[in-house]
Amino acid sequence: MKETAEVVIIGSGIVGASAAHFLAKKGWKDIVVIDQGPLFEAGFSTGGSTSHAPGLVFELNASKTICQLAQWSVETYRSLSFEDQPCFYSVGSFEIAYSSERLEELKIKWGRAHAWGLKAELLTREQTLQRVPLLNPSQIFGSLSVPSDGVAKALRAVQALAWASRGNVEFISNTEVLGIETAKEQQRKQICGVTTSRGKIKTSRVLVCAGIWGPRIGKMVEVPIPLVPVQHHYVRTAPVKELTNQTAEVVYPILRNQDHGLYFRQYYDTIGIGSYSHEPVLVDPDLIGENAKRPLKQEDFHKAFANACHLLPCLEGAKFAESFNGLFSFTLDGNPLVGESDEVKGFWMAEGVWVTHGPGVGRVVAELMNGELPKVDLRELDANRFDRHALSPSYARVRGAQQFREVYDIIHPLQQIEDPRPLRVSPFYSRQKELGAVFFESNGWERPQWYESNSSLPKDESWPVREGWNARYWSPIIGQEHKATREAVALFDLSAFSKFEVSGPGALNYLQNISANQINQKVNKIVYTAMLNSAGGIMCDLTITRRSENRFWVVTGGGVGTHDRGWMLKQLRQDQNHHSVQFTDLTSSFCCLGVWGPSARALLQSVSESDFSNEAFPLFTAKEIFIGYVPALALRMSYVGELGWEIYVPAEYGAHLWDLLWQAGQCFGVIAAGGGAFDSLRLEKGYRLWGADIHSEYNPYEAGLGFAVKLENRDFIGKSALVALGKGSSRRKLSCMIIEDEKIILLGKEPVFLPARKESTSPISAGNAIGYVTSANYGYTVGKSIAYAYLPSEYAQIGLELEVAYLGQRYRAYVAPEPLYDPSHARMKR
């Protein structure tokens, strides 16, 4: 065994082997892969999840990034063979709808597939039965077919990857990792070695690909890896009569019957059946032992097998040739954990990954370790994306178990977690409950979406009434709160916003280096800016207020605060003058109310002796004030496009602040408003939402944020890329669209097409989507159904007619000038 290595990869399943392979392709030559099980022996069973995974690859996912990882995985599997045997059977897939509700979901999935560039067909009952004649014709409502899906031979692929990487990668079997050594550096710990049952290896990098054993490895360096191993029922039948004489390993398409929590694949003349229709059985990572398989009692599979026989009558009377409970991992949100730990330098993770995404994740983590920018936005996979509460083992167990329960459920994009809640509440929580607040959860915070107490507010009878899928997790009260904000004044709880103080002699230079806008402004000036990566992709968008020469107040969204904090701290660690900068997270120390609407000035003036006039308190400036007895920091800005201020106070004053504004506001028509109105208000105004309208795959120019880029007289991360791109040369543009039928309210991720009569012969328009919806809502003031999408520049022309697909139908839309509401910004300036 080598005594030194560029990187030690722990785990030689499909993820570890893929990562080693892609690192070797990038020129890394001293790679060591350690596994506690045997390698290249007797079927090459390492005991991990790869060894028992049935290999079904369903590429489609609600996440564009996760779908892309699956597509890359398929590309890799197809390129591999071992001993003249393929590593992938491209037999296609069918998801069968056993209910009208499931068929509606499949229509949404069809739209997402086309949005992500994945070919998919929505089939009728008759078409489904024609393609898959083994199905029982009763109760089938239709299906979704993805021709490029199939079966991966994961163990064979691991052998092929290992063989292709020989010379650069050493695989070491039957070797247990006993500990990981670290050294204390100025800012954080640094990996310096790995202790194994066969000796020590000196290295500065460890990549954990240990799957269900990952949390054990994380404990060695005090880095929580929030996932849980869960048992999963799987059986393989004895030969089935209808498959007699079937000599090919896989020819039939893979199937999912999600209404009964089942999936199916063929093995020669037998059928494998997996079931999620049982309560999750969690296993402590410390108690797994060396094998990821557990016995399965036949009676535990009785109900699942009865449902399987109903879908595939050919299974009636079949015996089980094999049955087991296979262990595999579930993370808190179902997505992998990929990247370097913020806490320990050189400690990398590629955890919570299934066979479907193994090679894709291996490719991405290799790019990251090689210092490259990934080709896709990785916010949903970031190993550091969870806040501290989510890293507790008890939280991981609760959320991991629920992810198992919901893996085949019909999940609405606005569906909320139910447990554990409530966890993080603002000082206004009890007042909000008294007003009938309906709360949504975001990063642990309870955030009101609307208030039942506002149901009697005036409304416009012309507003469309949502129905079915579109009406879930929604209320018509949202429109009433929207209208009241535009006409009077509303209190919005912004306490979940992340608030950081950056101070010290090097604070200005540090912020200048990571901000696209000019931060060197007068004291109390507010600046909106994006923070970019080296390719000009938007990593964060936030506001920075200069409070004194060397002290700055930074505010970003509550749902992205963990991400933005991590990005800013990463850049700070790389700053040569980091010792002269103090970064303090004040999120929990301060609460905040947005006081927004045409009567905002009058309300605040009635409870404060400070001057809120335009002359004394201009737009995009800050002041320290008193509201009654409460000391506050007031920022004159508004995310809803109305006159208003964000009022920040120490949390202990929060309840008193609410009561004071609420009582004084009665004569001004004050209401409490929630996140539903917040979103429709901001969309009318054309304000971008990070993670939807903007993220690292887009630059400020194509996102319509060129006004917040200042290139002159300074350097910053991403500047060179923006200069090379040129302000007017974007190949695509974030565009506002109006849906002609205002009753059609989109939810996001729907594909955008050219009308058939306008399609050309170019690849982008020959029946393919030209973009997808990033944000959508109804604009209650402008009376329009609004959707934003990135469109190729040649199609981002005002007035151009387009089509948007929703629930299997195409609806006419046209490109509109933005913002739709108050383009001169007069409402905010008055």
Long-range contacts (C-beta under 8 A, 24 or more apart in sequence): 1-32, 1-170, 1-172, 1-175, 1-196, 1-198, 1-199, 1-201, 2-30, 2-32, 2-170, 2-201, 3-199, 3-200, 3-201, 3-202, 4-30, 4-201, 4-202, 4-203, 5-30, 5-31, 5-32, 5-201, 5-202, 5-203, 6-30, 6-31, 6-203, 6-205, 7-31, 7-32, 7-203, 7-205, 7-206, 7-207, 7-348, 7-369, 8-32, 8-33, 8-34, 8-194, 8-201, 8-203, 8-205, 8-206, 8-207, 9-33, 9-34, 9-206, 9-207, 9-209, 10-34, 10-177, 10-194, 10-206, 10-207, 10-208, 10-209, 10-210, 10-217, 11-35, 11-48, 11-208, 11-209, 11-210, 11-211, 11-213, 12-39, 12-46, 12-158, 12-162, 12-171, 12-173, 12-209, 13-46, 13-48, 13-49, 13-50, 13-51, 13-154, 13-158, 13-209, 13-211, 13-358, 14-50, 14-154, 14-157, 14-158, 14-353, 14-355, 14-358, 14-359, 14-362, 15-50, 15-209, 15-211, 15-350, 15-353, 15-358, 15-361, 15-362, 16-207, 16-209, 16-210, 16-350, 16-362, 17-157, 17-158, 17-161, 17-162, 17-165, 17-362, 18-76, 18-161, 18-358, 18-359, 18-361, 18-362, 18-363, 19-207, 19-209, 19-350, 19-361, 19-362, 19-365, 19-366, 20-161, 20-162, 20-165, 20-169, 20-362, 21-161, 21-162, 21-164, 21-165, 21-169, 21-362, 22-362, 22-363, 22-366, 22-367, 23-168, 23-366, 23-369, 23-370, 24-165, 24-168, 24-169, 25-366, 26-366, 26-370, 28-168, 28-370, 29-167, 29-168, 30-168, 31-165, 31-168, 31-169, 31-170, 32-169, 32-170, 32-172, 32-201, 32-203, 33-169, 33-170, 33-171, 33-172, 34-172, 34-175, 34-177, 34-194, 34-196, 35-171, 35-172, 35-173, 35-174, 35-175, 36-174, 36-175, 36-176, 36-177, 36-213, 36-290, 37-173, 37-174, 37-290, 38-173, 38-174, 39-162, 39-171, 39-173, 40-159, 40-162, 40-171, 40-173, 41-173, 43-155, 44-155, 44-158, 44-159, 45-155, 47-290, 47-291, 47-292, 47-293, 48-210, 48-211, 48-212, 48-213, 48-292, 49-211, 49-212, 49-292, 49-326, 49-327, 49-328, 49-329, 49-354, 49-355, 50-154, 50-155, 50-158, 50-211, 50-355, 50-358, 51-155, 51-292, 51-293, 52-234, 52-292, 52-293, 52-324, 52-326, 53-154, 53-326, 53-328, 53-354, 53-355, 54-151, 54-234, 54-263, 54-265, 54-272, 54-274, 55-151, 55-152, 55-153, 55-154, 55-265, 55-355, 56-93, 56-149, 56-151, 56-152, 56-254, 56-263, 56-265, 56-274, 56-356, 57-88, 57-149, 57-150, 57-151, 57-152, 57-254, 57-355, 57-356, 58-93, 58-95, 58-146, 58-149, 58-254, 58-256, 58-356, 59-118, 59-146, 59-148, 59-149, 59-356, 60-109, 60-112, 60-113, 60-116, 60-118, 60-120, 60-144, 60-146, 61-112, 62-112, 62-411, 62-413, 62-749, 63-335, 63-380, 64-115, 64-116, 64-376, 64-749, 64-772, 65-376, 65-377, 65-378, 65-380, 65-381, 66-335, 66-357, 66-380, 66-381, 67-112, 67-116, 67-118, 68-116, 68-360, 68-375, 68-376, 69-357, 69-360, 69-361, 69-364, 69-376, 70-356, 70-357, 70-360, 71-118, 71-148, 71-360, 72-359, 72-360, 72-363, 73-152, 73-355, 73-356, 73-357, 73-358, 73-359, 73-360, 74-148, 74-149, 74-150, 74-152, 75-359, 76-157, 76-359, 76-360, 76-363, 77-152, 77-153, 77-157, 77-359, 80-156, 80-157, 80-160, 80-161, 80-164, 81-160, 82-156, 82-157, 82-159, 82-160, 82-163, 85-153, 85-156, 86-153, 87-152, 87-153, 87-156, 87-157, 87-160, 88-150, 88-151, 88-152, 88-153, 88-157, 89-150, 89-151, 89-153, 89-249, 89-250, 89-251, 90-147, 90-148, 90-149, 90-150, 91-149, 91-150, 91-151, 91-250, 91-251, 91-252, 91-253, 91-254, 92-145, 92-146, 92-147, 92-148, 92-149, 92-150, 92-253, 92-254, 93-145, 93-146, 93-149, 93-150, 93-253, 93-254, 93-255, 93-256, 94-123, 94-128, 94-131, 94-132, 94-143, 94-144, 94-145, 94-253, 94-254, 94-255, 94-256, 95-143, 95-144, 95-145, 95-255, 95-256, 95-258, 96-128, 96-135, 96-140, 96-143, 96-255, 96-256, 96-257, 96-258, 96-259, 96-311, 97-140, 97-141, 97-142, 97-143, 97-144, 97-259, 98-139, 98-140, 98-141, 98-257, 98-259, 98-260, 98-311, 99-141, 99-259, 100-141, 101-410, 102-141, 102-258, 102-259, 102-410, 103-141, 103-142, 104-468, 104-469, 104-807, 105-410, 106-142, 106-143, 106-144, 107-807, 107-808, 108-469, 108-807, 109-144, 110-144, 110-805, 110-808, 111-749, 111-750, 111-751, 111-805, 111-806, 111-807, 111-808, 112-749, 112-751, 113-144, 113-146, 114-751, 114-768, 114-769, 114-805, 115-749, 115-750, 115-751, 115-769, 115-772, 115-773, 116-772, 117-768, 117-769, 118-146, 118-148, 119-146, 119-147, 119-148, 120-144, 120-145, 120-146, 121-145, 121-146, 121-147, 122-808, 131-253, 132-252, 132-253, 132-255, 134-242, 134-252, 134-312, 134-313, 134-314, 135-311, 135-312, 136-310, 136-311, 136-312, 136-313, 145-253, 149-253, 149-254, 150-250, 150-254, 151-250, 151-254, 151-265, 152-355, 152-356, 154-355, 154-358, 157-359, 172-196, 172-198, 177-217, 177-220, 179-220, 180-206, 180-217, 180-220, 180-221, 180-347, 182-221, 182-344, 185-345, 186-579, 187-573, 187-578, 188-342, 188-343, 188-344, 188-345, 188-573, 189-221, 189-343, 189-344, 189-345, 190-344, 190-345, 190-346, 191-221, 191-344, 191-345, 191-346, 191-347, 203-346, 204-346, 205-346, 205-348, 205-369, 206-346, 206-347, 206-348, 207-348, 207-349, 207-350, 207-365, 207-369, 208-347, 208-348, 208-349, 208-350, 208-351, 209-350, 209-351, 209-353, 210-351, 211-292, 211-328, 211-329, 211-351, 211-352, 211-353, 212-283, 212-285, 212-288, 212-292, 212-327, 212-328, 212-329, 213-285, 213-288, 214-285, 214-329, 214-337, 214-349, 214-351, 214-352, 215-285, 215-393, 216-285, 216-286, 218-349, 221-341, 221-343, 221-344, 221-347, 222-343, 222-344, 223-341, 223-343, 223-344, 223-347, 224-391, 224-392, 224-393, 224-396, 225-337, 225-349, 225-351, 226-331, 226-332, 226-337, 226-386, 226-390, 226-391, 226-395, 226-396, 227-329, 227-330, 227-331, 227-332, 227-337, 227-351, 227-352, 227-396, 227-400, 228-282, 228-283, 228-285, 228-329, 228-330, 228-396, 228-397, 228-400, 228-401, 229-282, 229-283, 229-285, 229-288, 229-292, 229-327, 229-328, 229-329, 230-280, 230-281, 230-282, 230-283, 230-327, 230-328, 230-329, 230-330, 230-400, 230-401, 230-404, 231-280, 231-281, 231-282, 231-283, 231-294, 231-325, 231-326, 231-327, 232-274, 232-275, 232-276, 232-325, 232-326, 232-327, 232-328, 232-404, 233-274, 233-275, 233-278, 233-296, 233-300, 233-301, 233-304, 233-323, 233-325, 234-272, 234-273, 234-274, 234-275, 234-296, 234-323, 234-324, 234-325, 234-326, 235-272, 235-273, 235-296, 235-301, 235-305, 235-320, 235-322, 235-323, 236-267, 236-270, 236-271, 236-272, 236-273, 236-320, 236-321, 236-322, 236-323, 237-270, 237-271, 237-272, 237-273, 237-315, 237-318, 237-319, 237-320, 237-321, 238-270, 238-318, 238-319, 238-320, 238-321, 239-269, 239-270, 240-269, 240-270, 240-271, 240-314, 240-315, 240-318, 241-314, 242-314, 243-268, 243-269, 243-270, 243-271, 243-314, 244-269, 245-269, 255-311, 256-408, 257-307, 257-308, 257-311, 258-408, 258-409, 260-304, 260-307, 260-308, 260-310, 260-311, 261-304, 261-407, 261-408, 262-304, 262-307, 262-308, 262-311, 264-308, 264-311, 264-312, 270-321, 271-312, 271-314, 271-315, 271-318, 273-304, 273-305, 273-308, 273-315, 275-301, 275-304, 275-308, 276-404, 276-407, 276-408, 277-303, 277-304, 277-307, 278-304, 279-405, 280-330, 280-400, 280-401, 280-404, 280-405, 281-325, 282-397, 282-400, 282-401, 283-327, 288-327, 292-326, 292-327, 292-328, 293-324, 293-325, 293-326, 293-327, 294-324, 294-325, 294-326, 294-327, 295-324, 295-325, 296-323, 296-324, 296-325, 298-323, 328-354, 329-400, 330-400, 330-401, 330-403, 330-404, 331-400, 331-403, 332-386, 332-390, 332-395, 332-396, 332-399, 332-400, 332-403, 333-380, 333-399, 333-403, 334-403, 334-407, 335-380, 335-381, 336-361, 336-381, 337-381, 337-383, 338-364, 338-365, 338-368, 338-378, 338-381, 338-382, 338-383, 339-365, 339-368, 339-378, 339-381, 339-382, 339-383, 339-384, 340-368, 340-369, 340-383, 341-383, 341-384, 342-384, 342-566, 342-569, 342-570, 349-383, 351-383, 373-533, 373-534, 373-535, 373-537, 376-697, 377-537, 377-695, 377-696, 377-697, 378-696, 379-560, 379-563, 379-691, 379-695, 379-696, 382-563, 382-566, 384-562, 384-566, 385-562, 385-563, 386-562, 387-443, 387-444, 387-561, 387-562, 389-423, 389-424, 389-444, 390-444, 395-420, 412-469, 412-472, 412-473, 413-747, 413-748, 413-749, 414-440, 414-472, 414-473, 414-474, 414-747, 415-472, 415-473, 416-440, 416-441, 416-473, 417-441, 421-446, 422-446, 424-496, 426-493, 426-495, 426-496, 426-591, 426-651, 426-654, 427-495, 427-591, 427-651, 427-652, 427-653, 427-654, 427-655, 427-657, 427-658, 428-493, 428-495, 428-591, 428-593, 428-654, 428-655, 428-658, 430-655, 431-655, 431-658, 431-659, 431-662, 431-672, 432-493, 432-672, 435-672, 437-672, 437-674, 438-475, 438-674, 440-473, 440-675, 442-496, 442-558, 442-559, 443-496, 443-558, 443-559, 443-561, 443-562, 445-495, 445-496, 445-558, 447-493, 447-496, 447-558, 447-674, 447-675, 448-493, 448-672, 448-674, 448-675, 449-473, 449-475, 449-478, 449-674, 449-675, 449-676, 450-475, 450-477, 450-478, 450-481, 450-673, 450-674, 450-676, 450-677, 451-477, 451-481, 451-671, 451-672, 451-673, 451-674, 452-477, 453-672, 454-480, 454-481, 454-484, 454-671, 454-672, 454-673, 455-480, 457-481, 457-483, 457-484, 457-671, 458-483, 458-484, 459-483, 460-780, 460-783, 462-783, 463-778, 463-780, 463-783, 464-742, 464-743, 464-745, 464-778, 464-785, 466-745, 469-807, 470-745, 470-747, 474-676, 475-676, 477-676, 478-674, 478-676, 478-677, 478-680, 479-677, 479-680, 479-778, 479-780, 481-671, 481-673, 481-674, 481-676, 481-677, 482-673, 482-677, 482-680, 482-681, 482-780, 482-781, 483-780, 483-781, 484-597, 484-669, 484-671, 484-673, 485-596, 485-597, 485-640, 485-642, 485-671, 485-673, 485-677, 485-681, 486-597, 486-598, 486-642, 486-681, 486-781, 487-597, 487-598, 487-669, 488-597, 488-598, 488-599, 488-668, 488-669, 488-670, 488-671, 489-595, 489-596, 489-597, 489-598, 489-599, 489-600, 489-602, 489-603, 489-644, 489-665, 489-668, 489-669, 489-670, 489-671, 490-594, 490-595, 490-596, 490-597, 490-670, 490-671, 490-672, 490-673, 490-677, 491-593, 491-594, 491-595, 491-658, 491-661, 491-662, 491-665, 491-670, 491-671, 491-672, 491-673, 492-593, 492-594, 492-596, 492-640, 492-673, 492-674, 492-678, 493-591, 493-592, 493-593, 493-594, 493-672, 494-558, 494-592, 494-593, 494-594, 494-646, 495-558, 495-590, 495-591, 495-592, 495-651, 495-654, 496-558, 496-559, 496-561, 497-555, 497-556, 497-557, 497-558, 497-561, 497-587, 497-592, 498-555, 498-556, 498-557, 498-558, 498-560, 498-561, 498-562, 498-564, 498-565, 498-585, 498-587, 499-553, 499-554, 499-555, 499-585, 499-586, 499-587, 499-589, 499-590, 499-592, 499-648, 500-553, 500-554, 500-555, 500-556, 500-565, 500-568, 500-583, 500-584, 500-585, 500-586, 500-587, 501-551, 501-552, 501-553, 501-554, 501-582, 501-583, 501-584, 501-586, 502-551, 502-552, 502-554, 502-568, 502-581, 502-582, 502-583, 502-584, 503-550, 503-551, 503-552, 503-581, 503-582, 503-584, 504-550, 504-580, 504-581, 504-582, 505-550, 505-580, 506-575, 506-577, 506-578, 506-579, 506-580, 506-581, 507-550, 507-551, 507-552, 507-580, 507-581, 507-582, 508-549, 508-550, 508-552, 509-577, 510-571, 510-572, 510-575, 510-577, 510-578, 510-581, 511-544, 511-552, 511-554, 512-714, 512-716, 513-571, 513-575, 513-715, 513-716, 513-717, 514-568, 514-571, 514-716, 514-717, 515-544, 515-716, 516-700, 516-708, 516-709, 516-710, 516-716, 516-718, 516-719, 516-722, 517-708, 517-709, 517-710, 518-710, 518-714, 519-544, 519-546, 519-552, 521-546, 522-546, 523-547, 523-548, 523-549, 524-621, 524-622, 524-623, 525-620, 525-621, 525-622, 526-620, 526-621, 526-622, 526-635, 526-636, 526-637, 527-620, 528-708, 529-708, 530-694, 530-700, 530-705, 530-708, 530-709, 531-564, 531-567, 531-568, 531-571, 531-717, 532-699, 532-700, 532-716, 532-717, 532-718, 532-721, 532-722, 533-696, 533-717, 533-718, 534-717, 534-718, 534-720, 534-721, 535-699, 535-718, 535-721, 536-699, 536-700, 536-718, 536-721, 536-722, 536-725, 537-695, 537-696, 537-697, 537-698, 537-699, 537-718, 538-690, 538-694, 538-695, 538-696, 538-698, 538-699, 538-700, 538-703, 538-705, 539-564, 539-567, 539-696, 540-564, 540-567, 540-568, 540-690, 541-688, 541-690, 541-694, 541-705, 543-635, 543-637, 545-622, 545-635, 547-622, 553-622, 553-633, 555-635, 555-646, 557-689, 557-690, 559-691, 560-690, 560-691, 561-587, 571-717, 588-651, 589-650, 589-651, 590-648, 590-649, 590-650, 590-651, 591-648, 591-649, 591-650, 591-651, 591-654, 591-657, 592-646, 592-647, 592-648, 592-649, 593-646, 593-647, 593-657, 593-658, 593-661, 594-638, 594-639, 594-640, 594-644, 594-645, 594-646, 594-647, 595-644, 595-645, 595-646, 595-647, 595-661, 596-638, 596-640, 596-642, 596-643, 596-644, 596-645, 597-642, 597-643, 597-644, 598-642, 598-643, 598-827, 598-830, 599-668, 599-669, 599-670, 600-642, 600-643, 600-644, 600-645, 601-643, 602-668, 603-661, 603-664, 603-665, 603-668, 603-670, 604-634, 604-645, 604-647, 606-664, 606-668, 607-660, 607-661, 607-664, 610-634, 612-645, 614-829, 614-830, 619-828, 619-829, 627-657, 627-660, 627-661, 628-656, 628-660, 629-656, 630-656, 630-657, 630-660, 632-657, 638-828, 639-678, 639-681, 639-682, 639-687, 640-677, 640-678, 640-681, 640-682, 640-685, 641-681, 641-682, 641-684, 641-685, 641-687, 641-819, 641-821, 641-822, 641-825, 641-827, 641-828, 642-681, 642-827, 642-828, 643-827, 643-828, 643-830, 644-828, 679-775, 679-777, 680-777, 680-778, 680-779, 680-780, 683-775, 683-776, 683-777, 683-779, 683-786, 683-788, 684-779, 684-780, 684-781, 684-782, 684-786, 684-819, 684-820, 684-821, 685-819, 685-820, 685-821, 685-822, 686-736, 686-818, 686-819, 686-820, 686-821, 688-734, 689-774, 689-775, 692-748, 692-774, 692-775, 693-734, 693-774, 693-775, 693-788, 694-734, 698-734, 698-790, 699-725, 699-730, 701-725, 701-727, 701-728, 701-730, 702-730, 702-731, 702-732, 702-733, 702-734, 702-790, 703-734, 704-733, 704-734, 704-818, 730-793, 731-792, 731-793, 732-771, 732-790, 732-791, 732-792, 732-793, 732-796, 733-790, 733-791, 733-793, 733-796, 734-774, 734-788, 734-789, 734-790, 735-788, 735-789, 735-790, 735-791, 735-796, 735-815, 735-818, 736-786, 736-787, 736-788, 736-815, 736-816, 736-817, 736-818, 736-819, 736-820, 737-786, 737-787, 737-788, 737-789, 737-802, 737-804, 737-813, 737-814, 737-815, 737-816, 738-784, 738-785, 738-786, 738-787, 738-813, 738-814, 738-816, 738-820, 739-784, 739-785, 739-786, 739-787, 739-804, 739-811, 739-812, 739-813, 740-811, 740-812, 740-813, 740-814, 741-785, 741-811, 741-812, 742-778, 742-783, 742-784, 742-785, 743-785, 744-785, 744-804, 744-806, 744-811, 745-776, 745-777, 745-778, 745-785, 746-773, 746-776, 746-785, 746-787, 746-804, 746-806, 747-776, 748-773, 748-774, 748-775, 748-776, 749-773, 750-776, 750-787, 750-804, 750-805, 750-806, 751-804, 751-805, 752-789, 752-791, 752-802, 752-803, 752-804, 752-813, 753-802, 753-803, 753-804, 753-805, 753-810, 754-795, 754-802, 754-803, 755-801, 755-802, 755-803, 755-812, 758-801, 764-792, 769-805, 770-795, 770-802, 773-804, 779-820, 779-821, 781-821, 782-820, 782-821, 784-816, 784-820, 786-820, 787-813, 791-815
